[in-house]
Amino acid sequence: MRKPYAAKRSLRESLIQPIATQEDAVKAIKQASAVFIMVGAITLMLTLWWKGTWIDGALYILIGALSYFLHSRIIAAGLILLSGLAFLNTLNNMLNSIPGGGTNIVMSALVFWYGYQAFNATTRLAEFRRAPK
């Protein structure tokens, strides 16, 4: 007998995850870190195509990988800082029509959101680890 298909989560449910347990926090950190690694890989591929600077993509991959393995709040703060600066730069490029800059504000906002999620999850993870068992 076949199992019925599980209902897919909506975009809202996948972006706003409640962090109720230590496992939820680790899962959220790994998910946000994977987003940063993927965005870094895409950025590096586009850099090779358009002959741009590779620093942004390398930083996304490096900080995302460190966050994936270390679950550190300091590294998560680096994710927020990097994604926040990228968001502001994208917003500036979009409003001022600067040639050569990125204008994908939706992707930049999503990356910033995942940076916030990583920081929130690392903070909650530290609370769970400090709590008496």
N, C-alpha and C positions, 0 to 999 in steps of 0.2 A: 504494500500500500504506500502510495506516495504522500509525502508530507506537503501540506499546503505552503505556498510561498509566504514568507514573513513580510509584513508590511514594511515598505521602505521608510526610512526616516526622512522628514522634510528638511529643507535647507535650514530652517530656523532651529530645528532640534539638533542638527549636526553642528551648527555654529555656536549655540548656547547650550553647553553641557553642564549640568549640575555636578559639582565635585563633592560627593558625599563620603567617599572612602579613599584610602591611600591608593588603591588600585585605579580608581577613577583619575586621581591626580597624575599618576605615572602615565596612564593612557593618554591624557590630555597633553602632557609634556611631549610625549613621543609623537603624537599627531601634529602638534605645532612645529616640532623640530623637523619632521618629515616635510612639511610645507615649505619651510625655509630652505631645506636641502634641494627640493625640487625647483623652487624659484631660482636658487643659485645656479643649478644646472642649466635651466632654461636661459638664464642671463648669460652664462658662459657660452652656450651654443649660439645665441644671437650675437654675442661679441665676436665670435669667430667669423660669423657671416658678414657683419657690418663693420668690422675692424675698429671696434670701440675699446674702451678700457675694461679690463677684466677684474679690477679690484672689487667692485660691488658683488659680482657673482662669487668670487672666492671668499669674501667675508660672510655672505649668506651661508655658504656651504660649511665654512669653518665654525662659525658660531652655532649654526644649526646642529652640526655633529657633536660639538661640545655639550650643548644642551641635551641632546638625545642620550648621551652616555653619563653625564655628570649630575643632571637635575639640579643645577645651581641657580639660586636667585640672582646672583651677580651676572651670570651668563644670560639669564632670561631678561635682566635689565638691559644688557647689550642688545638682545633681540628687539626689545621695544625701542631703544635708542636708534638702532640702524633702520628699523622699519619706519619709525616716526620721521627721521630725516629724509628717507626715501619718499614718504608720503608728502611731506612739505615741498620737496624738490619737484615731485610730479605735479602737485597743485600749482606751483610757481610756473612750471613749464606749460601747463595747460592754460593758465590765465594770461600769461604774457607771450604766448606763442613763440617760445624760444626754439629755434631750429636745432635738431639733434638731440633733444631731450625726450624722455618718455612722457607720454600723456595718458597712459592707462590708469586712470584714477580708481577704477573699481578694483583692479588687481592690487594696487598699492594699498587701498583701504582694507582689503581682505588680509593682506600680509600683516598690516598693522594690527588688525584684530587678532590674528593668531599669535602675534608677539605679546599682546595683552593677555591672551589665554595662557600662554606659557608662563608669564610672570605670575598670574593668579594661581595657576596650578602648582608652581614651585613654592609659593607662599603657603598654600593649603597643605602641601606635602610636608613642609617643615612643621606646621602645626600638628599634623597627624603623628609625626615622629616624636614630637615633644610630649604629646599627651600620654598620661599614664595608661598602662594596659590593663 
